[in-house]
Amino acid sequence: MTRTSRTRSGIRLKSNYRPDEGASETLKTHYQDNLGDPGSYPYTRGTRDNPGGGWIQRELSGEGDARRSNAQFKYLLEQGQSGVDIIGDSPTQSLMDPDHPLAKYVIGTQGVSLCRHDDYRELFDDIPIDEISISSSGPPMFTVASLYLLAMERGISPASVRGSVLQFPFYAEYCGYAYKMPFDLHLRMTCDIIEFCSKEMPKFHGFLEDSYFFSEAGLNAVEEAALAFVEIRHVVRTLMKRGLDIDSFAPRIAILVNCSMDFYEEIAKIRAMRRIFARMIKEEFGAKDPRSMAVVIACHTSGLSLTTEQPANNIVRGAVQTVALGLAGIQALEISTFDEGFRTPSKEAHLVGLRTQQIVDLEANITRVQDPFGGSWFMESLTDQVEEKVLAMIADIESRGDPADLVTGGYFKQFFEGAMSRYHQNVSSGEVTKVGLNVLQVPEDEDKLLRDVSEAKFEPLMERAEQLRIFKASRDQSAVRESLMAVFKVTSTDENIMEAVIGAVETGATMGEIIGVMREASGTPYDPYGHLTSPIEG
Amino acid sequence: MNSIRILIGILGMDQHEVAAVGIAKMLRDNGMEVIYAGCFNTPETILQSAIEEDVDVIGISSHSWEYLYYMPELMELLQKEANPIPVVVGGSVITAKDKTALGEIGVASVFGSGTNDEEIIGSIQELAEAFVAASC
């Protein structure tokens, strides 16, 4: 067993750090330029001056149908959770209705099954959507459309709804959940949602850049940050080309980062990302509003860092990662729970995850002092090195051509495949140490603790396909058809899609139908898997 | 014998590809010909590709409970077609109990989390050689 002398992104660590580090000079002469107090530019030390403010504590939830997931939310809120985080099942995440033939064995088993406004009504039943933060890892367009409609139905201003939707137009097809649509359409959807939110739901983060999903392909911290920025920069440029003022949407850009077990580098990554973002938005994109420059960082701890061997060890990993994130300063967190290797979180794992956050926050008092590593010879040096490598990598990628062409040309696909192979090799060879997996294993028959909870399964909701068919037949068919035609038409123009989508959602059109029609209007098949026919054909 | 040909694919809506891609590369590095079928397969598409590509082994990667439903379908399909291509399954979600159940329906080898590369290569080699010998 070896202890590595490099961070996962290859930065060499010294045995100790001294005042003559390069960073130490900068500390004296360039404190304000490079660090600044928490809450001041360039926000290296944190975006807010809010000691003891903690973070939004939530755990990824959703299983079965909306009603069952609503009960999960309520349970976690009773236990002190301060926001909700929703994950859809894999059909939902891939914009597919549960009556699709490919969905049948996975309805509701890896997240909640959502495809129509009624589902969202049930999902948020008795949940005060204007009082807690609602974060969705599910389909951004439909979360926003339904939250908007729900607020209107409840007589609440949509402008009072807080939360976020994950956006991943560049990388979704390769690691995450495939949308199976032309890249231009995916990017346009992303931009339409952000533009819509900046006008109608200004407290809602319409752009939570998702560097979690793609970095789970085995990327290191530098690669994760660089690819996140390449995507953010392209989306920002696209929105500015539409004539939007940077300060109209940048205050609601946030980033959902990953957190591996590489403790120091993950802290340095977050500090460096805040600084890079602030300078980029101010100097390159010309923002004037300080809120545009201060990026909200949320985190989902790495599922890939966990093991199915000795699942109880994952609780320790989650705690170590939470301490790192508390020290780095973040605004929201979900811990990948101990049963992650087997399933989406069980009730037991949910509570352990939430309690881990609460213990680190409340008992250990981690956030009482902000950026406690600030001024450390080591941490400032590591932050500088991570920043330098991230900036170099962004420049390298952008020098290869228009990032949009790199997406469609397969550059990132190759990048991720390379990272996946490298990760496999590193774990096989022991270069990445995983206790219980490649070192310090125990025999299978002795590996009992928390296995029963982790391995417990439940059945997919196969009956939901039939229920949806009955629902579809019960709708006002001409209103549904008309609303889908409106989506088709507006997709063929440059206008914002959101209004037509909200109109369709209101008539009872489903997510799969709306997306299918948008695919058709973009010249691609209604059902990319070739099983379904379009409801507006003929 | 000629180099071993193996099809690697994922069934249904499971989109966790890290292991499948990693294993495909590792097998290629060890001299096998890997036909990578990616995600969104059904038992029918797996069998069709296996026949078209004339493979010696079918490898299914799984990180979703869907395999519990699809694997019996795939094995039944192979039986119906009287096709003796050996099938192996790998994935972290597979528990000891599931492993036994997969064996009972005729899956030749199951690789859970933590199986080392040598064991995977050895098992595939053995199955492929037996399959080729039997088809001669």
Interface residues (C-beta under 8 A of the other chain):
Chain A: S90 P91 S94 M96 L102 A103 K104 Y105 V106 T109 Q110 C175 G176 Y177 A178 E216 A217 G218 L304 T307 T308 E309 G341 F342 R343 E417 M420 S421 Y423 H424 Q425 S428 L437 N438 Q441 E444 E455 K457 P460 Y529
Chain B: G12 M13 D14 Q15 E17 V18 A19 V21 G22 I23 K25 M26 C39 F40 T42 S64 W65 E66 L68 Y69 Y70 S92 V93 T95 A96 K97 G112 S113 G114 N116 D117
